[in-house]
Amino acid sequence: MAFNYNKLRGKITEKFSTQSAFSKAMRVSERTLSLKLNGRIYFVQDEIALAAELLGIPQEEIQVYFFTPNVQRG
């Protein structure tokens, strides 16, 4: 299943300005973060918890940022 990370991307920009700065805080490479945000590889539970902490995402909102299905139009 593919997920829509647009809201997560917005929060990254709001808090860190760049994906590069966020990837450093997450202790992953820029490429790995890009692959995750583009749905090529999945976020694991520990990464979701760390990202939520770094971005100030409340626990009850995690699903909105990480588990919104990507709706195909057409």
Buried (B, 14 or more C-beta within 10 A) or exposed (E): EEBBBEBBBEBBEEBBEEBEBBBBBBEBEBEBBBBBBEEEEEBEEEBBEBBBEBBEBEEEEBEEBBEBEEEEEE
